[in-house]
Amino acid sequence: MDLVLAWRLDRWGRSLVDLVTTLQKLTALDVGFVSLSEALDTTTPSGRALAGMLAVFAEFERDILRDRVKAGIDQARKEGKPHGRPQTAAKLIPEMKRLRKDGLSKRAIAKELGISRTSVIRLLRAKKRS
């Protein structure tokens, strides 16, 4: 394959980062990219320059997003808000221990409590260590 044709850039990539990543992979394979609606043709010097500028903007977009997420997490911590998924399965540890004592398998405990077997194993193992 020598060339990929796309009607529009937004039809080829889900985001700017995705588009740039794909363009870099195509370049590594020595495959050109042409968007029929926009002036992007990576087989020409000006097209490669435009692709380079897209890469710069994609990196800028990632940096801004990372900063926003970090600021949001920091603000939530300051306000004492919990971060991450709620630990609902951890509240079931006493019940897990009781069911285990009653002779139920980890699979049966998971089914009984409506959680994954992996969660049962992880939580019971963590409680043994502590």
trRosetta pair geometry for C-beta under 8 A, 3 or more apart (Angstrom, degrees):
i j d omega theta_ij theta_ji phi_ij phi_ji
1 4 7.3 40 160 -62 124 78
1 29 7.9 18 72 135 101 128
1 31 5.6 15 108 -119 96 125
2 31 6.5 171 -177 -131 18 69
2 32 6.5 6 151 22 68 98
3 31 6.6 178 -84 -173 23 76
3 32 4.5 -18 -110 68 80 100
3 33 7.3 169 -159 -81 65 23
3 34 6.3 9 -175 1 113 108
3 43 7.0 -27 -105 -50 110 132
4 12 7.8 105 137 -130 124 129
4 26 6.2 -90 9 -124 130 142
4 31 6.2 56 -18 150 97 116
4 32 7.2 -166 24 95 66 52
4 33 5.0 -13 63 -111 100 72
4 34 7.3 174 86 27 52 65
5 34 5.3 -18 -110 70 68 99
5 36 6.4 44 -175 -44 97 104
6 9 6.8 93 107 -89 135 32
6 11 5.6 173 -178 80 104 104
6 12 4.1 -28 -127 -61 161 119
6 33 7.2 2 3 -171 110 92
6 34 7.3 173 27 89 68 49
6 35 5.2 -29 74 -109 97 68
6 36 6.9 -153 90 4 43 83
7 11 5.2 27 57 33 95 158
7 35 7.6 4 106 -160 19 70
7 36 5.4 -40 -134 46 39 116
7 37 6.0 41 157 -21 60 111
8 11 4.7 97 60 -1 80 105
8 12 7.5 -155 95 -7 47 87
8 35 6.3 48 -143 -165 25 109
8 36 7.5 -65 -60 58 47 78
8 37 4.4 -9 -94 34 79 140
8 38 6.7 87 -144 -14 64 99
9 12 5.8 -64 -156 34 38 109
9 13 6.7 -27 170 31 74 98
9 19 6.1 29 -177 -130 98 147
9 35 5.1 -16 -59 -114 75 151
9 37 7.6 -114 -6 66 72 104
9 38 5.5 -6 -24 15 110 144
9 40 6.6 66 -75 24 113 149
10 13 7.3 -77 -129 62 30 66
12 19 6.2 82 97 -118 101 92
12 22 6.8 -159 151 92 103 156
12 33 7.8 94 -161 -163 163 123
12 35 7.2 -104 -8 -97 138 100
13 16 7.3 94 114 -101 136 15
13 18 4.1 164 -168 101 100 96
13 19 3.0 -145 25 -71 164 75
13 20 7.8 78 -137 -2 168 47
13 21 8.0 136 -130 45 128 84
13 22 5.7 -154 -87 17 110 135
14 18 4.6 48 45 30 81 165
15 18 4.6 98 48 7 74 103
15 19 6.9 -135 94 -5 39 88
16 19 5.6 -54 -147 36 31 114
16 20 6.3 29 156 -17 66 106
16 54 6.6 -152 -163 -174 97 90
16 57 6.2 -80 176 109 148 101
16 58 4.5 -161 131 -97 100 87
16 61 5.7 100 67 17 134 160
17 20 6.0 -56 -147 38 28 108
17 21 6.3 30 154 -20 64 108
17 58 4.7 139 -89 -166 55 110
17 61 6.6 -131 -50 84 96 123
17 62 6.1 94 -93 -64 128 106
18 21 5.8 -55 -147 35 29 113
18 22 6.4 27 155 -17 64 107
19 22 5.9 -59 -151 37 28 109
19 23 6.3 28 153 -19 65 107
19 54 6.8 -76 107 165 116 136
19 58 7.5 -152 63 -85 88 135
20 23 5.6 -53 -145 37 32 112
20 24 6.4 35 154 -21 65 104
20 51 7.6 140 -125 -174 73 77
20 54 5.5 -172 -87 125 100 100
20 55 4.8 133 -150 -99 129 66
20 58 4.2 -104 -4 -9 151 165
21 24 5.8 -55 -152 34 30 111
21 25 6.6 29 151 -18 64 105
22 25 5.6 -54 -150 35 34 111
22 26 6.4 34 152 -18 66 105
23 26 5.7 -53 -147 37 33 112
23 27 6.3 37 152 -22 65 105
23 33 5.8 -91 -119 16 84 158
23 42 6.6 166 -157 -71 105 151
23 51 5.3 -161 165 -154 149 121
23 54 7.3 70 25 85 160 136
23 55 7.7 -122 77 -66 128 98
24 27 5.6 -51 -147 35 32 114
24 28 6.5 35 152 -21 63 103
24 55 7.4 90 -62 -101 110 124
25 28 5.7 -52 -150 33 32 113
25 29 6.6 20 153 -8 64 108
26 29 5.8 -66 -151 45 33 104
26 31 4.3 -93 -167 77 84 101
26 32 7.3 8 153 145 120 1
26 33 5.4 79 108 -48 163 111
26 42 7.3 107 104 68 124 157
27 30 7.4 31 -177 -80 35 29
27 31 7.5 -99 -65 53 21 63
27 42 6.8 -105 -82 167 95 143
27 51 7.8 148 -60 138 132 154
32 41 7.2 12 176 -178 117 69
32 42 5.1 -178 -152 77 70 88
32 43 3.9 4 -128 -60 145 98
33 40 7.0 -22 112 133 97 104
33 41 7.5 -167 93 -141 53 35
33 42 4.6 44 43 13 83 122
33 51 7.7 107 60 -93 123 134
34 40 7.0 164 -145 100 38 67
34 41 4.7 15 -111 -113 87 81
34 42 7.5 -129 -64 19 54 71
34 43 7.1 -25 -63 6 100 108
34 47 7.9 -42 -102 -140 67 153
35 38 4.4 3 106 51 134 91
35 39 7.8 -14 72 33 103 10
35 40 4.3 40 23 56 113 105
35 41 7.6 -126 30 -64 63 58
39 46 8.0 -39 151 125 108 117
39 47 7.7 -136 148 -96 68 81
39 50 7.1 179 106 -78 85 169
40 47 5.6 106 -168 -144 47 92
40 50 5.6 -134 -111 104 82 137
40 51 6.8 105 -156 -65 107 83
41 44 5.0 46 97 13 105 107
41 46 7.9 40 58 78 89 85
41 47 3.9 -108 74 -84 53 151
42 47 4.7 -136 -78 131 27 115
42 48 5.5 83 -151 -80 69 66
42 51 5.3 35 -101 -38 105 148
43 47 6.5 24 39 59 44 148
44 47 4.3 92 57 6 85 107
44 48 7.0 -152 90 -6 44 84
45 48 5.8 -55 -148 36 32 110
45 49 6.4 34 153 -21 65 104
46 49 5.5 -50 -148 34 35 115
46 50 6.4 37 151 -19 65 103
47 50 5.6 -51 -148 36 33 111
47 51 6.4 36 151 -19 64 103
48 51 5.5 -50 -147 36 35 114
48 52 6.5 41 150 -23 64 102
49 52 5.5 -51 -153 32 33 115
49 53 6.7 33 149 -18 64 101
50 53 5.6 -50 -150 34 36 111
50 54 6.5 41 149 -22 65 101
51 54 5.5 -48 -151 32 35 116
51 55 6.7 41 148 -23 63 100
52 55 5.5 -50 -154 30 35 115
52 56 6.8 37 148 -20 64 100
53 56 5.5 -48 -152 32 38 113
53 57 6.5 34 152 -14 67 104
54 57 5.8 -57 -149 41 33 108
54 58 6.2 37 151 -24 67 106
55 58 5.6 -51 -145 34 31 114
55 59 6.5 31 155 -18 64 103
56 59 5.9 -55 -152 36 30 109
56 60 6.4 32 149 -20 64 107
57 60 5.3 -51 -145 37 36 116
57 61 6.2 42 152 -24 66 103
58 61 5.6 -50 -148 33 32 114
58 62 6.6 34 151 -19 63 102
59 62 5.7 -51 -150 35 34 112
59 63 6.4 35 151 -20 65 105
60 63 5.7 -54 -149 35 31 112
60 64 6.4 30 154 -18 65 105
61 64 5.9 -54 -147 36 29 110
61 65 6.4 29 154 -18 63 108
62 65 5.8 -58 -149 38 29 111
62 66 6.2 31 154 -20 66 107
63 66 5.7 -54 -147 36 30 112
63 67 6.4 29 155 -18 64 106
64 67 5.8 -56 -150 37 31 111
64 68 6.4 31 153 -19 65 106
65 68 5.7 -54 -147 36 31 111
65 69 6.4 30 156 -18 65 106
66 69 5.9 -55 -148 36 29 110
66 70 6.3 28 155 -17 64 109
67 70 5.8 -56 -145 39 30 110
67 71 6.2 30 156 -19 65 108
68 71 5.8 -55 -146 38 29 110
68 72 6.3 30 155 -20 64 107
69 72 5.7 -57 -150 36 30 112
69 73 6.4 28 154 -17 65 106
70 73 5.8 -55 -148 37 31 109
70 74 6.2 31 154 -19 65 107
71 74 5.7 -54 -145 38 30 112
71 75 6.2 31 155 -20 64 107
72 75 5.7 -54 -146 36 29 111
72 76 6.3 30 155 -19 64 106
73 76 5.7 -54 -148 36 31 112
73 77 6.4 34 152 -21 64 104
73 83 6.2 56 -147 -124 91 133
74 77 5.7 -54 -151 33 31 113
74 78 6.5 34 151 -21 64 103
75 78 5.6 -51 -150 33 33 114
75 79 6.4 20 155 -8 65 109
76 79 5.9 -64 -148 46 31 104
76 81 4.1 -79 -168 63 87 117
76 83 6.0 122 109 -80 132 93
77 80 7.5 39 -180 -73 32 25
77 81 7.4 -82 -63 50 23 73
77 83 6.8 -10 -73 -43 82 129
82 86 7.1 59 121 -94 151 73
87 90 4.1 0 156 14 112 125
87 91 7.2 131 116 -25 80 82
88 91 6.1 -51 -168 21 41 113
88 92 7.6 34 143 -18 64 105
89 92 5.6 -57 -165 29 48 116
89 113 7.8 92 -134 136 81 132
89 115 5.0 105 -111 -132 113 155
89 119 4.7 -84 -161 176 164 134
89 123 6.1 -138 134 -54 108 146
90 93 6.1 -8 -172 -30 49 110
90 123 6.3 -169 -104 -125 58 123
92 95 4.9 -59 -168 48 72 115
92 96 5.6 82 130 -32 87 98
92 113 5.4 91 -170 -156 151 142
92 115 6.9 -177 47 -9 160 145
92 123 7.6 52 75 130 88 168
93 96 5.4 -52 -143 33 33 115
93 97 6.4 34 158 -20 66 102
93 123 5.6 -137 -94 162 93 120
93 124 7.7 162 -138 -82 85 55
93 127 5.8 141 -159 -68 130 145
94 97 5.8 -53 -150 34 32 111
94 98 6.5 32 152 -19 64 105
95 98 5.6 -53 -149 35 33 113
95 99 6.3 30 155 -16 66 107
95 113 6.6 132 110 -96 128 122
96 99 5.9 -59 -148 40 29 108
96 100 6.1 30 153 -22 65 108
96 109 5.6 71 -136 -177 77 137
96 113 7.0 -28 -79 -40 83 156
96 120 6.0 176 -136 -140 128 86
96 123 6.4 109 29 100 171 123
96 124 6.0 -131 140 -73 133 98
97 100 5.6 -54 -145 35 30 113
97 101 6.3 34 153 -21 64 105
97 124 7.5 151 -79 -117 70 93
97 127 7.4 -98 -69 113 116 159
98 101 5.7 -54 -151 34 30 113
98 102 6.5 29 150 -18 63 107
99 102 5.4 -55 -149 37 34 113
99 104 4.5 -36 164 38 92 135
99 108 7.5 -157 165 107 121 96
99 109 4.8 137 107 -110 139 98
99 112 6.3 176 -129 70 154 155
99 113 7.8 -128 -6 -41 160 110
100 103 7.9 89 174 -40 31 10
100 104 6.4 -85 -90 59 33 82
100 106 7.7 19 -101 -82 101 65
100 109 6.5 -4 -64 -73 76 144
100 124 6.8 113 -64 -120 155 139
104 108 4.2 -126 -172 92 99 124
104 109 5.1 126 116 -59 123 80
104 112 6.9 -17 -172 -12 160 144
105 108 4.6 96 52 6 78 102
105 109 7.0 -137 96 -6 42 85
106 109 5.5 -49 -147 34 34 115
106 110 6.4 39 152 -22 64 103
106 117 5.6 88 131 -156 99 90
106 120 4.8 159 -166 111 90 132
106 121 5.7 46 -167 -67 150 80
106 124 7.4 -113 -112 13 110 149
107 110 5.7 -53 -152 33 30 113
107 111 6.5 28 152 -16 64 106
107 117 5.2 -11 -101 -104 60 127
108 111 5.7 -53 -148 38 33 111
108 112 6.1 37 153 -22 66 108
109 112 5.6 -56 -146 37 30 114
109 113 6.1 6 163 0 66 113
109 120 5.1 126 94 -134 118 146
110 113 6.4 -70 -142 49 23 95
110 114 8.0 -147 168 32 53 5
110 115 5.5 -103 -146 80 73 67
110 116 5.9 -27 -153 153 128 17
110 117 4.2 -83 -34 -78 162 57
110 119 7.0 125 -117 56 102 92
110 120 4.8 -107 -69 -20 90 134
111 114 7.6 28 -176 -71 27 38
113 120 7.5 137 45 -82 134 108
115 119 4.6 -79 153 69 119 142
115 120 6.5 139 93 -48 111 84
116 119 4.6 103 62 0 83 99
116 120 7.3 -144 101 -3 50 83
117 120 5.5 -51 -154 34 39 114
117 121 6.4 39 150 -18 69 104
118 121 5.8 -54 -147 37 32 111
118 122 6.1 29 156 -18 66 110
119 122 5.8 -56 -142 40 29 110
119 123 6.0 21 163 -13 66 112
120 123 6.3 -62 -143 41 23 104
120 124 6.1 16 163 -12 63 113
121 124 6.2 -64 -145 41 23 104
121 125 6.0 21 159 -18 63 114
122 125 5.9 -61 -147 39 24 110
122 126 6.2 24 156 -21 64 109
123 126 5.6 -51 -142 35 31 112
123 127 6.4 29 158 -18 64 106
124 127 5.9 -56 -148 37 31 109
124 128 6.7 38 151 -26 63 102
125 128 5.7 -50 -154 26 34 114
125 129 6.9 29 152 -16 63 104
126 129 6.0 -57 -155 34 34 110
126 130 6.5 18 155 -11 67 111
127 130 5.9 -61 -141 42 35 104
